[in-house]
Amino acid sequence: MLALAAGVGGAGLAGGALPLLGQDGAGRKVLDRNGGPYVPTPWPVVDRMISTGSLGPKDLVMDLGCGDGRLVIAAAKRHGARGYGVDIDGDLVRLANDTAAREGVAHLVRFEERNIFDTDVREATVLTLYLLPWMMMKLRPRFLSDLRPGTRIVAHDYHFEDWRAASESVFDVPEKVAITGSPTTTVYLFLVPARVEGRWTVEAPGAAAFDRGELLLRKTLNDFEGTLGIAGRAPRRLDATSLRGLDLRFALPVEGAGGRAGRAIVRARVDGDRMEGTIESTLAATTKFAASRLN
């Protein structure tokens, strides 16, 4: 659903005002949220969003703008995921709760009449959105600060501008022609990045070029930058940096016996103030890598 306080469950463009009721040419009720009418999201889009989010029974999926609740209800029925949806339209919220009861998943999901900008998202493991660009950008700072690193955000058609998606899927949905004038549909996956900024002390006994060094990292929107310092040597700048949710990667030039030049790639998974992984080098066997954040 595309709406101000509505999102994926059934599509409608949103604004901040209360819904205005009218009728379309076929006599169907239309909910105008200053951005466009409420129209149910086509099932092929719902299906793709659910598969993109890799939902499972351990997940809590939150749909900001749930409409008739179809995405949250489908995720509960198919994958046992818990769900929570919000929408500014009370009629849609009642419909969603009634449908959940009828489909036998009321014990897993609930829907509330609420504005998306007032919704606490901190417990979500998956967030689903079908919101206008200005709304996406207004919410982006909160998502980056409040959501736990690794949280999946699945967005329909609109994205977060210069925040790079982890993946995007483009496909045609004929039902959308009547809504947008085009069948083209895009589903984006964003991963909330680990908080890697700060000083980290490295533990890598099998790699002298890293062991007991200090990483100094600075987070950027999509990746990170930094240096590795070893006692008695000038800090070396990291290159080929990448941060995809909890998974971090960087590379450094290394030197072997006789001045032989090589390259090492570090791949690690971040867990709060600790990261663990491996160092793969062109000059030596793969060895373990770990680092702890310094207070």
N, C-alpha and C positions, 0 to 999 in steps of 0.2 A: 504494500500500500504506500502510496506516495502522498504524504500530507504533513502538515505542520506538527501535529502531535500524532500523526499517523504515519505508517511506514509500509511494511511489506505485506501485510495480510490481505490487503485488497487495494489497489492503487488509487491515489487521489492527490492532487497537488495541494500544498498547504500554505496557510498564512497563519497569523496569530489570533485571528478573531474567532468567535463562536461560529459553528456551521450555519450557513444560510440554506434553507430548504427550497428546492424548486423541482421541476420536472424536465426530463429530456424529451426529445421528439417522440419517443415510444411510450411516454407517460411514466417512466421509471423515476423513482426518487433520486435526486442529485444532492450531494452535500458539498457546498462550495466553501472552501477554506481559504479564500482570497488567492488561491493559486491554481484552482481547477477543480473538477468534479471527482467524487469518489467513484472508482471503478475497480472491481476485484482484479487482483493481479493474476494473469494467466497461470495455469498450473505448470506449464513447462518451465516458467521462471522460478516458481516456488521449488520445483524439483531440483533445478540446477543450484539454487542457493543452498538448499539442504545438503546436497552432495559436496558443494564447495566448502561448506563449513565443517565437513567430516564429523557430523554430530554423532554422539554416543550416549549411553546411559549415565555417564559421569558428568555430562554437560548441563549447564543452565543457560538456555538460550533466551535472550531478551530481544523482543521486537519493539523498537521504538516507532510506534505508529502501526499498531497491529491490525487495524481494520476489522475484518470478520474473524481474525485469529487463525486463518488457515495454515500459515507457515508453522506457527508454534504447535498447533494441534497435530499437524502432519508429522513434525519432528518427534512428538511424544508417541504417536501411534506406531511409527515406523522404527524408531530407534530408542525408545524409552527415555528420551531426554526430558528433563524438567524444563518448564517454560514460563515466561512472564511477559505479558504484552500490555502496552499502554496506548490509549487513544483519547483524543479530546471529545469524541462523540459518544455520548452515553448509550445511544441505540446500538452502535456497533459493539461496544463493550458487552452489553447484555446479550447480544447475538453470539458473540464469541464464547462467553461463559456457558450459554445454553448449549451451543454446539459441542463444547468440550464435555459437558455432562452426557449428552446424547451419544458421543463417540467413546465414552468410557475412560476419558483421561483427565477428568476433573481433579483427581488426586495428584496429578503431575503438573498441571498448568493452572494459571489464573490470569485474569485480565482486569485492569483497573482504568477508570476514567482519570486521566492525568496528562499534563503537558510534558512533552519529552524533555524540555529544558529544566524541569524540576524533578526528573527521575534519577534516582541513585542507581548507577550502573556498576558499582564496584564489585558485585558478586558474580557478574556475568563471566562465562567462559567463552561464549559466542554472542556477538551482537549482530542483529540484522537490520538493515536500513534501506528505505526507498524514499529519500528526502531530496529536496531541492538543493542546489549548490551552496547558496548562502547559509542554509541550515547546517549542511555538512561542515562548513568552515567555522561556523559559530561553535559547534560541538567538538571540533577537533582538539582544541587545547585540553578540554575536560577528559576526553578519551585518553589522551597521552599521559595525563597526570593521574587519573583515577583508576583506569583499568590495569589489571595485573599484567606484567610482561608475559607475552605469549598468547594473550587473548586474541581470538580471531574475530575480525569484523568483515561481514559479508554485505556488500553494497550493490544495489541494482541501479545501473545506468549512470549514476552520478558518483563522483569520487572526491578526494580531499586535495585536489590541485597538485601541489608539488610533493606531497607525501606519496612515495612510489609504492604501487601495489605489489604484493608478493606474487600475484597471478591475476590474469584477467581472461575471461572467456566470452567470445563474441559469437552470437548465433541469432537466427531469425525465429521470431514468434509471430505468425500471421495474425493472431488475435490482437496484437498491439497496434496494427495499422489504424484501427478505429479510434485508438486512444491517442497515439502520438503522430500518426501519419506515416510511420515507418515500422517495418517489422524488426529492425535491427535492435538487438538487446545485448547489453554487456553486464556481466556479473564480475565484480572485483573482490579479491581477498586481500585484506590488510592484516598484518601481524603487529601487535603492540610490541615495540622493541624493548629489550632488556635495558636496564639502567646501568650503563657501564662507565659513566664518567667518574673520574677520581684516580687515586694512586693504588696500584696493585703490586704486591710482591710475588715474584715468580718462583715456582718450585719445578725444576726440570733437571734432576741429577744426571740424566743421560745426554744433556745438551749444554755444554759449557758456555755457548754463546747466549744462553737464556737464563741458566740457573742463578738464582738469587739476584736477578735483575729487577728493575722497577719499571712497570708500565705506567705511563701517564696518559690517560685517555680523556678525550673530550667528545661528547655526543653531538652529532649533527642530526638533522631531521631524518635522513634515510640511513646513514651509516655512522661512522665515528672516525676520528683521527687521533694520532698520538705518537709517542716515542717509547723506545725501550732503552733504559740506561743500565749499564754494567759498570761496577766500580773500576776506575782507572781508564774508562773509555768514554768518548763523547756519545751522547744519546743518539740513537739511530731512529730515523723516522719510519713509521710503519707504512707499507703500501698495500695495494689491493685489498683494502679494508671492506668488510661486508658484515652487516648485522641484520639477520632475518629472524625476527622474534627473539628467541633465546639463543640462537646459533650465531656464533661470532667467528670471523675468519680474518687473518691478516698474514702478510708475507714480509720477509726481510732478506737482504743479501747476507750470506755467511761465507766464512773463509775456512778452508781446510788446510791440511799439511802442505807445506811448500808454497803457501799463498794461493792455493787452488780456489777459484771462485765458485760459489754455489748459491743455492736459494733454499730457504726454508719456509714452509707454510704451516701456520698454526690454525687448527680447527678446534673450537671449544664450545661447550654449552654452559650458559650462565645460569646460576642458581643463587639469586640474592647477592651476597658478598663473596661468592666463590665461583670459580669457573674451572672446568676440567676438560681435557681433550688430548690431542696428540700434536706432535711436531713431525712433519714429513719433510725430509731434506734430500736434496740431490747428492749430498756428500756422505750421508750416514743412514743407518736404519731408523725407522720410525720409533719415536720414543714418547713417553708420557709427558704431558704438560698440565700444570695447575697454577692457579694464582688466587690470592686472597686480597680483598680490598682492605687498604689501610685506613683506620679511623683518623 
